[in-house]
Amino acid sequence: MTNHPYVPRDLILNDYVPNLLSQSAILAAYGIASVFVVLFIWLVSGKVPKIAKVDRWLMCWWAFTGLTHIILEGYFAFSPEFYKDKSGFYLAEVWKEYSKGDSRYAARDAGVVAVEGITAVLEGPASLLAVYAIAKGKPYSYILQFAVSLGQLYGTAVYFITSYLEGDKFATSPFYYNLYYIGANASWVVIPSLIAIRCWKKICAAQQLQGQKKTKVR
């Protein structure tokens, strides 16, 4: 790994194949797929009786983030040579593009692979389970959302901290650094934080209510 910032990926890895799809095509496809998932869950959740609007939005978020973890991050974790792909396969193109903002992905940094693998295998399915738990009003819904949100925050913290400790010089340009490394990860800092706070309040309120009921019984 080079110690100099903004070095193109093809100077770091032998056999690196540049993107065959344009940046606009890659981002447009991801955006369209994301909007489709959100709209689908929003419409379906509208048919669930007595479900609050905030819970419908949360179902959209958990569906989106769960599929992102499983499909995108799962592909990265279990496809070590994606950067050699010559077919234009979309998922490989996504990670070649994202590697312009963080070359540790193309270089298969052990820490990044570990974080993404755990995220795909554990947090992905747990996120989809959260969609079901909210829809069905399961008693474990808030605990599950709280746990997954903490997992996302922990993974994001490890991601940023390891980059900082290693010099934070893994982007091909300031543009890709801000667009992908900062921008693409911002949602997994802000939204999980808000969800964790909300779930903490809900769990504490439930515990307080339970305590009041026990006091009245006595």
C-alpha positions in Angstrom: 0.0 0.0 0.0 1.4 3.4 -1.0 1.9 6.1 1.6 1.0 8.8 -0.8 -2.5 10.1 -1.2 -4.6 10.1 -4.3 -2.8 7.4 -6.2 -5.0 5.6 -8.9 -6.0 2.1 -8.1 -4.3 0.6 -11.2 -0.9 1.7 -9.7 -1.6 -0.2 -6.5 -3.0 -3.5 -7.8 -1.8 -5.7 -10.6 -4.6 -7.0 -12.8 -6.9 -4.1 -11.7 -9.6 -3.5 -14.4 -11.0 0.0 -14.5 -14.8 0.5 -14.3 -16.6 -0.5 -17.4 -19.8 1.3 -16.3 -19.9 5.0 -15.9 -20.2 6.6 -12.5 -23.6 8.0 -13.4 -24.9 4.6 -14.5 -23.7 3.0 -11.2 -25.2 5.6 -9.0 -28.4 5.8 -11.0 -29.0 2.1 -10.7 -28.4 2.1 -7.0 -30.6 5.1 -6.5 -33.5 3.5 -8.6 -33.2 0.2 -6.7 -33.2 2.0 -3.4 -36.3 4.1 -4.2 -38.1 1.0 -5.4 -37.4 -0.8 -2.1 -38.5 2.2 -0.1 -41.7 2.8 -2.1 -42.6 -0.9 -2.0 -42.2 -1.2 1.8 -44.0 2.1 2.3 -47.0 0.9 0.2 -47.1 -2.5 1.8 -46.7 -1.1 5.4 -49.7 1.2 4.7 -51.9 -1.9 4.6 -50.8 -2.9 8.1 -53.4 -1.8 10.6 -52.6 0.7 13.3 -49.0 1.2 12.4 -47.6 4.7 13.0 -46.0 6.7 10.2 -42.6 6.7 12.0 -42.7 2.9 12.1 -43.4 2.8 8.4 -40.4 4.9 7.7 -38.3 2.7 10.0 -39.5 -0.3 8.0 -38.3 1.4 4.9 -34.9 2.1 6.4 -34.4 -1.4 7.8 -35.4 -3.0 4.4 -33.0 -0.7 2.5 -30.1 -1.1 4.9 -30.7 -4.9 5.3 -30.6 -5.5 1.5 -27.6 -3.2 1.2 -25.8 -5.2 3.8 -26.7 -8.6 2.4 -26.3 -7.9 -1.3 -23.7 -5.2 -1.7 -21.5 -5.8 1.3 -22.1 -9.6 1.1 -20.7 -9.6 -2.4 -17.7 -7.6 -1.4 -16.9 -9.8 1.6 -17.0 -13.0 -0.4 -15.6 -11.8 -3.8 -11.9 -11.1 -3.1 -11.1 -10.5 -6.8 -13.9 -8.2 -7.8 -11.4 -5.6 -9.0 -10.3 -8.0 -11.8 -13.8 -8.3 -13.2 -14.0 -7.7 -17.0 -17.6 -8.5 -17.5 -19.1 -5.3 -16.2 -21.0 -7.1 -13.5 -22.8 -4.5 -11.6 -21.8 -5.4 -8.0 -18.1 -5.6 -9.0 -18.5 -2.2 -10.7 -20.0 -0.7 -7.5 -17.0 -1.8 -5.4 -14.4 -0.7 -8.0 -16.2 2.7 -8.0 -16.3 2.9 -4.2 -12.6 1.9 -4.0 -11.8 5.3 -5.6 -12.9 6.8 -2.3 -11.3 4.1 -0.1 -8.6 1.9 -1.7 -8.7 -0.5 1.2 -11.6 -2.2 -0.4 -9.7 -3.1 -3.6 -6.6 -4.0 -1.6 -8.7 -6.3 0.6 -7.7 -4.7 3.9 -8.2 -7.3 6.6 -10.1 -4.9 8.9 -12.4 -3.7 6.2 -13.2 -7.3 5.1 -13.9 -8.4 8.7 -16.3 -5.4 9.3 -18.1 -5.9 6.0 -18.3 -9.7 6.5 -19.8 -9.4 10.0 -22.2 -6.7 8.7 -23.4 -8.8 5.8 -23.9 -12.0 7.8 -25.3 -10.7 11.0 -26.6 -7.2 10.6 -28.2 -7.7 7.2 -30.6 -10.5 8.2 -31.2 -8.8 11.6 -32.3 -5.6 9.7 -34.8 -7.6 7.7 -36.0 -9.2 10.9 -36.6 -5.7 12.2 -39.0 -5.0 9.3 -41.0 -8.1 10.3 -40.8 -7.2 14.0 -42.2 -3.7 13.5 -44.9 -4.9 11.1 -46.1 -7.5 13.6 -45.6 -5.4 16.7 -43.2 -8.0 18.3 -42.1 -7.3 21.9 -38.5 -7.6 20.9 -38.7 -4.9 18.1 -37.1 -2.1 20.1 -34.4 -4.3 21.6 -33.6 -5.6 18.1 -33.5 -2.2 16.5 -31.3 -0.9 19.3 -28.8 -3.8 19.0 -28.5 -3.6 15.2 -28.1 0.2 15.4 -25.3 -0.1 17.9 -23.7 -2.7 15.6 -23.9 -0.4 12.7 -22.4 2.5 14.8 -19.6 0.2 16.0 -18.8 -1.0 12.5 -18.7 2.6 11.2 -16.6 3.7 14.1 -14.0 0.9 13.4 -14.1 1.8 9.7 -13.3 5.5 10.3 -10.9 5.0 13.2 -8.7 2.4 11.4 -8.5 4.7 8.4 -7.4 7.6 10.6 -4.8 5.5 12.4 -3.3 4.4 9.1 -3.1 8.0 7.7 -6.5 8.5 6.1 -4.9 8.5 2.7 -6.9 6.0 0.7 -8.8 8.1 -1.8 -8.0 8.9 -5.4 -9.1 12.5 -5.0 -10.8 14.9 -2.6 -14.0 14.5 -4.7 -14.2 10.7 -4.2 -13.1 11.1 -0.6 -16.1 13.4 0.2 -18.6 11.6 -2.0 -18.0 8.0 -1.0 -15.9 7.9 2.2 -17.7 10.7 4.0 -21.1 11.0 2.1 -22.0 7.4 1.5 -21.3 6.5 5.2 -23.0 9.5 6.8 -26.4 7.8 6.8 -25.0 4.9 8.9 -23.9 7.4 11.5 -26.9 9.7 11.7 -29.8 7.3 11.3 -28.6 4.5 13.6 -27.9 7.1 16.2 -31.4 8.5 16.0 -32.9 5.0 16.1 -30.8 4.0 19.1 -31.9 7.0 21.0 -35.5 6.4 20.2 -35.3 2.7 21.2 -33.5 3.6 24.4 -36.3 5.9 25.4 -39.0 3.3 24.5 -37.3 0.6 26.4 -36.8 2.8 29.5 -40.4 3.9 29.3 -41.6 0.3 29.2 -39.4 -0.6 32.2 -40.7 2.4 34.2 -44.3 1.4 33.4 -43.5 -2.2 34.4 -42.0 -0.9 37.7 -45.1 1.2 38.4 -47.4 -1.8 37.8 -45.4 -3.9 40.2 -45.6 -1.2 42.9 -49.4 -0.9 42.6 -49.7 -4.7 42.9 -47.7 -4.7 46.1 
